[in-house]
Amino acid sequence: MPGKFTWFDLATPALAEQQVFYGSVFGWSFRSPGPADDQYSLIMSNGRTIGGMFRHEPAGGEQDGAIWIALMSVVDTGAAQERVESGGGKVEVAPSAVPGRGRHALFRDPAGALFGVLQSSSGDPGDVEAGLGDIMWVDLFARDVEQMTAFYRTLAPYEVTDQAVVENVSRKLLSAHGMARAGIVPVDEEANRSAWVPYVRVENVEATLEKVVAGGGFAIIPPDERLLDGNVAVFVDPNGGVTGIVKWDYEGEGAGQ
């Protein structure tokens, strides 16, 4: 399903510390994909693998800290690379084969946001309701929403609609295969970077933020009654990774993945 975000990796300079933090906040557990691999861990939620974490030390001059990498399904990673480069983006990791997974690549969009693409060898996961602790949504926080919308539409067959966030502020919803897949949210010029941010489904936003603070993190977008009646927030983990949380009732309208 091209355009569906099917995988999420957290690159971090402090793998063990991140595991403790996210385990305490979301109840995640972690396991190594192989007996000799201590640099990459699979994230487990509700008995399912939902993503991964890997150790990454930023190169000299790069911004320190952890960062989420959201991977989008594509039909052809080579074609995706051509579109990224022609659209003003950059290649971080050229398309390559990953045993048991398919072909993937890592890029930066024209604003510098890191993201990946995945051409799966086993097919994309189906659309199911996210359980508590599962990643259920992803937003791109960007200064130029129109530019980023045009860029990502070259990579997947997105239909675009506007959705009001708060008064005088709207975001772009990117939909494919009959379902909203991601959002592009405007940020002001003072934002320190453009980035993709995954959202985890939680039972209670305030209670989750208490765990975040206890673990050394802090909220950068606290609950606001104007946003989903106060049922959404965004926080920074102890190593700089930015993560969203949302309380979502599937008996209401669907919100995406």
N, C-alpha and C positions, 0 to 999 in steps of 0.2 A: 504494500500500500504506500506508494511514493508520497512523501510529505508527512507521514506519521513519524513521530519521534519515538523510537523503539528502544533506546538504550541511554543510560546516563552514567558517566564516569566522573569521579571527583579526583582531580590531580592535586596532591598535597605534599608539602615538605615534611609533614609529621603524621605518618600513616597510623601508628599505634594510638596517638593522641586523638585523632579524628574518630577512630573506631570506638574509643571510650565515650567520646562526646555524643556521637550519633546513636550509639547503643543506648545511652541513658535518656536521650530525648525522644527517640522513636521506637525503641525496643528492637532495633536492627541487630542482627547477628552477622558474622562474617566467616568466610571460609576460603582457603586457598584453592585455586584451580588445579594445582599440582603439588606434589610432595616437596618439591625443591623451590617453589616460588614464594618468596617472602616479600616481593615488591608489589604484588597485585592481590587484592582481595575482592571476592564477590560479595555483594550486599544481599542479604536474605531478609525478606519480609513475608510473614504469613506462610512460611515454608517455600516461598518462591524466590528465584533470583530476579532482582529488579535493577541491578546496576553493578558498578564496581568502584573501587578506590585503588589508586596506585601512587607510589612514591615519585615525586617530581620536584627536583630542585631547580628553581628558576635560574636561567642563565644571567650572567652579569648584565645589569642595565634593565632587566625586566622587572615588572612589578612583583613584589614578594607576595606570598600567600597562596591559599588554595583557590581553585576555580572549578566549577562544574562544566563538563563538556557534554552537551546534548547531541545525540546522533540521530540524523534524519534518514529515513529509508529512501533510497534512490534505485533506479533501474540499472544505472551504469555509472560507476565511480569515475571512470575516465572522462565521460561526457560532463559530469558534475565539475570536475577540475577545469575543463575548458570554459564552462560558464562562469565559474568563480573568477577565473583570471580575466576573462573578457569583461566582467562586471566590476572590476576594480578590487577584487579580493586577493588574498595571498594563500599560498600553499604552505602549510606547516609540516604535514606528513603526506607524501605522495601516495596515491592509491597502492595498496599492497594486500596480499592475501593473508588471512588469519585462519589457521586450521580450525575447522569446526564452526566457523562463524561466517566466512564469506570474504568480501573485500571491503576495506574501509579506508578512509582518508580523513585528515584533519585540515581545516581551513580557518582563515580569518576573513570576516566580511569587510566591506570597505570602511567600516567604522572601527575595526579592530576586534570585534567580538569573536571569540573562539567557538567553533562548532565542528561537528563531524558528520560524515555521511556513511551509510552502511548498505551494501548490496548483499543481502543475506543469502547464504547458501541453503538455508532450511526453511525459508519463508518467514514473513513477519508475524508477530503475535497478533491474535485477534483482539477485537475491542471488547473489553470486559469491564465491569465495575471495579474501581480501585478499592481495595480494603484499607482499613486504618493502617497507616505506616507505609502505604504504597505511594509512589510518585504518580500523580494524576494529571498534571498540567505543566506547561512550560511557557514562559513569557520572555521576549527579548526586550530589554530596557535600552532604548535608543534615542539619540538626540534628533535624528532626522527620520521620522517614521515613514514618510512617503518614499524616501530613497531606499530604506531597508525593505519595505514591502515590495517594491519593484525588483530589487535584487533577489529576494528569496522566491519570488514567483518564477524566476528563470530556472529554479532547481526542482520545482514540484508543481503539479497542476492545481495550485491553490485558487480557490474563490475567496474574495476579500469582502468583508462587511465591516461597518463601523459599529462600535459598541460604546455607549457612554460609560465612563468610569465614575467621575464626579462632575459637578457643574463645570461646563466649559472645557472638559478634558475627555477625550475619547481614545480608544485603542483600536487597532486593526485586528480582526479575527481572521486567521488563515484556516480555511476549511478544505478538506479533501475527502473523497469517498463518503460523502454524506455526513461528515462530522467535523466539528471544530477541532483543530489540531494544535494550535498555538496562538499566542497573541503578541503584538508588538506595541509596547507601552512607551509613551513619550517621557523623557527626563530632561531636566534643564541643562544648560551649558556647563554648569558647575559640577555635574556628576563626574566622578573620577574615571569612569570607564563604561563602555557599552558591554553588556553581557547577557547571556541566556541564563535564566533562573528557573529551576524546577520547583514545583509545589508538591508538598507531601500532604496527604489527607490525614487529619487528626480529629480526635473526638472533641477537644476543647482547645481553642486557640490560646486563651489566657493561661491555662494550666501548662500548656506546652512551652510558652514563653518563660514561665517560671523555671522550667527545667533548663531552657537555653541559658538563662542568666546564671543559674546555679553551676552550669558547666563552663562558664567563662565567655559566653556569647552575649549579644545584645541586639535589640530590635532596631532596624532602620526605617521600617514602615510599620508602626504599631497599629493595633486594631482601630478602625474608624467606622463609626455607625453608618457613614455614607457608602462604605465599601462592603457589600454583602452583609449588611447589618452587623458589622464588626467581626465577621467570621473569617477574616484573611489578614495575614501579616507577613513581613519579610524580615529575616534576621541575618546577622553575620556570625559565623562560628569562630572559635578561638584562633583559627589560622587564616581568617579572611574570606572563607567561602560564603557565598550569599545563597540562602535557601528560603523558599516561601513555604507557608503552611496555610491550610484552608480546611474549614469545617464544611462538609458538603453533604446534602441530603439528596440521594438519588431518586427519591420520590417526586422531587421537583423537576425542573428542566435540566437536561444534560449539559455538562460544561466542557466536554472535550473527551480526552482519553479515558 
